Amino acid sequence: MFKLSKKVAVVTGASRGIGRSMAETYARAGAHVICVSRNEDALNVVADGIKSNGGSASVTAINVSNLEEFQNLIKDTTDTYGSVDILVNNAGITRDTLIVRMSEEDWDTVIDVNLKGAFNGIKAVTRTMMKQRFGRIINISSVVGLTGNAGQVNYAASKAGLIGLTKATAKEIGSRGITVNCIAPGYIATDMTGQMDDKAKDLLISQIPLGRIGSPDDIAATALFLASDEAGYITGQTFTVDGGMVMI
Ligand SMILES: NC(=O)c1ccc[n+]([C@@H]2O[C@H](COP(=O)([O-])OP(=O)(O)OC[C@H]3O[C@@H](n4cnc5c(N)ncnc54)[C@H](OP(=O)(O)O)[C@@H]3O)[C@@H](O)[C@H]2O)c1
């Protein structure tokens, strides 16, 4: 198991699903985790669970698409805990429909949360990490950002955008000891993917070489490795964690 002792980690979208699993995994590895989403009550449930298992966590409710809120979060974190070592830009939404029916608002909202939200996080944290000469930034993309998907032009564009954002940032700040990487999950069982009938589930599983739908813990394990000291020579990369569904 990789260790994150004495590290301070900010995980967005930590109120449920993949973000919750990453927050719990980081805390088990010894990090103090700041759990972030818009819903303070849900975040408190996650943080209380972490603390009752002997971990360390706090919560901050922000909308990631608001730069000022993100900057205040990072300032409060450095004032209170002395550093921000790990940032996971995981908060994400879908507004699926075919492009002929997609409203400008469907487009703007998804780009604002999924892509601008990650820009805001990186912008807010970069100076602190540069001064520390250490940082781990992990952006949660999607296989859809690599392949495209009908009915998701906004989501696919935001997730492909994250891969470009990751590469460009990795080139800019690598010399300061900061790594920037992406994880592209495949189909993971969370609220976002919802309930599927057995027929649709069987069809999906038949397209996954490892023969099962992923769990949030599958993503958290990769996120733990990328946050660890052992991953210090990896930057600008996208790791597909999808049971082999997409092989490029
Ligand atoms: N599940 C999958 O199959 C899958 C596949 C590929 C990629 N992903 C990506 O993985 C990430 C997590 O997905 P998930 O399946 O765990 O989704 P989820 O269960 O729907 O959770 C989404 C999280 O994002 C937070 N969030 C949404 N909008 C926000 C905003 N404006 N500001 C702050 N927080 C916000 C939500 O918290 P609140 O509602 O409490 O604010 C929640 O914690 C997303 O980026 C998603 O695109 C998921």
Ligand as a Chemical Component Dictionary entry (heavy atoms), coordinates in Angstrom:
data_LIG
# 
_chem_comp.id                   LIG 
_chem_comp.type                 NON-POLYMER 
_chem_comp.pdbx_formal_charge   0 
_chem_comp.three_letter_code    LIG 
# 
loop_
_chem_comp_atom.comp_id 
_chem_comp_atom.atom_id 
_chem_comp_atom.alt_atom_id 
_chem_comp_atom.type_symbol 
_chem_comp_atom.charge 
_chem_comp_atom.model_Cartn_x 
_chem_comp_atom.model_Cartn_y 
_chem_comp_atom.model_Cartn_z 
_chem_comp_atom.pdbx_ordinal 
LIG N1  N1  N 0  -19.127 6.855  -13.016 1  
LIG C1  C1  C 0  -18.523 6.652  -14.156 2  
LIG O1  O1  O 0  -18.772 5.653  -14.861 3  
LIG C2  C2  C 0  -17.501 7.629  -14.659 4  
LIG C3  C3  C 0  -16.802 7.313  -15.831 5  
LIG C4  C4  C 0  -15.857 8.183  -16.317 6  
LIG C5  C5  C 0  -15.582 9.354  -15.643 7  
LIG N2  N2  N 1  -16.261 9.665  -14.503 8  
LIG C6  C6  C 0  -15.942 10.925 -13.842 9  
LIG O2  O2  O 0  -15.595 10.694 -12.494 10 
LIG C7  C7  C 0  -15.966 11.814 -11.699 11 
LIG C8  C8  C 0  -16.823 11.342 -10.537 12 
LIG O3  O3  O 0  -17.959 10.703 -11.059 13 
LIG P1  P1  P 0  -19.004 9.873  -10.166 14 
LIG O4  O4  O 0  -19.481 8.766  -11.023 15 
LIG O5  O5  O -1 -18.442 9.609  -8.834  16 
LIG O6  O6  O 0  -20.180 10.956 -10.108 17 
LIG P2  P2  P 0  -21.271 11.301 -8.986  18 
LIG O7  O7  O 0  -21.525 10.108 -8.126  19 
LIG O8  O8  O 0  -22.398 11.928 -9.706  20 
LIG O9  O9  O 0  -20.506 12.416 -8.093  21 
LIG C9  C9  C 0  -20.188 13.666 -8.648  22 
LIG C10 C10 C 0  -19.525 14.502 -7.587  23 
LIG O10 O10 O 0  -19.238 15.793 -8.118  24 
LIG C11 C11 C 0  -19.731 16.784 -7.223  25 
LIG N3  N3  N 0  -20.069 18.000 -7.960  26 
LIG C12 C12 C 0  -20.876 18.111 -9.047  27 
LIG N4  N4  N 0  -20.935 19.386 -9.451  28 
LIG C13 C13 C 0  -20.167 20.114 -8.592  29 
LIG C14 C14 C 0  -19.825 21.495 -8.498  30 
LIG N5  N5  N 0  -20.306 22.399 -9.366  31 
LIG N6  N6  N 0  -18.993 21.885 -7.502  32 
LIG C15 C15 C 0  -18.529 20.992 -6.604  33 
LIG N7  N7  N 0  -18.786 19.672 -6.656  34 
LIG C16 C16 C 0  -19.610 19.236 -7.631  35 
LIG C17 C17 C 0  -20.929 16.127 -6.565  36 
LIG O11 O11 O 0  -21.177 16.698 -5.308  37 
LIG P3  P3  P 0  -22.435 17.584 -4.868  38 
LIG O12 O12 O 0  -23.602 17.180 -5.685  39 
LIG O13 O13 O 0  -22.506 17.238 -3.410  40 
LIG O14 O14 O 0  -21.986 18.987 -5.121  41 
LIG C18 C18 C 0  -20.406 14.710 -6.369  42 
LIG O15 O15 O 0  -19.616 14.635 -5.206  43 
LIG C19 C19 C 0  -16.688 12.785 -12.636 44 
LIG O16 O16 O 0  -15.793 13.760 -13.104 45 
LIG C20 C20 C 0  -17.109 11.885 -13.784 46 
LIG O17 O17 O 0  -17.250 12.606 -14.990 47 
LIG C21 C21 C 0  -17.217 8.834  -13.995 48 
# 
loop_
_chem_comp_bond.comp_id 
_chem_comp_bond.atom_id_1 
_chem_comp_bond.atom_id_2 
_chem_comp_bond.value_order 
_chem_comp_bond.pdbx_ordinal 
LIG N1  C1  SING 1  
LIG C1  O1  DOUB 2  
LIG C1  C2  SING 3  
LIG C2  C3  SING 4  
LIG C2  C21 DOUB 5  
LIG C3  C4  DOUB 6  
LIG C4  C5  SING 7  
LIG C5  N2  DOUB 8  
LIG N2  C6  SING 9  
LIG N2  C21 SING 10 
LIG C6  O2  SING 11 
LIG C6  C20 SING 12 
LIG O2  C7  SING 13 
LIG C7  C8  SING 14 
LIG C7  C19 SING 15 
LIG C8  O3  SING 16 
LIG O3  P1  SING 17 
LIG P1  O4  DOUB 18 
LIG P1  O5  SING 19 
LIG P1  O6  SING 20 
LIG O6  P2  SING 21 
LIG P2  O7  DOUB 22 
LIG P2  O8  SING 23 
LIG P2  O9  SING 24 
LIG O9  C9  SING 25 
LIG C9  C10 SING 26 
LIG C10 O10 SING 27 
LIG C10 C18 SING 28 
LIG O10 C11 SING 29 
LIG C11 N3  SING 30 
LIG C11 C17 SING 31 
LIG N3  C12 SING 32 
LIG N3  C16 SING 33 
LIG C12 N4  DOUB 34 
LIG N4  C13 SING 35 
LIG C13 C14 SING 36 
LIG C13 C16 DOUB 37 
LIG C14 N5  SING 38 
LIG C14 N6  DOUB 39 
LIG N6  C15 SING 40 
LIG C15 N7  DOUB 41 
LIG N7  C16 SING 42 
LIG C17 O11 SING 43 
LIG C17 C18 SING 44 
LIG O11 P3  SING 45 
LIG P3  O12 DOUB 46 
LIG P3  O13 SING 47 
LIG P3  O14 SING 48 
LIG C18 O15 SING 49 
LIG C19 O16 SING 50 
LIG C19 C20 SING 51 
LIG C20 O17 SING 52 
# 
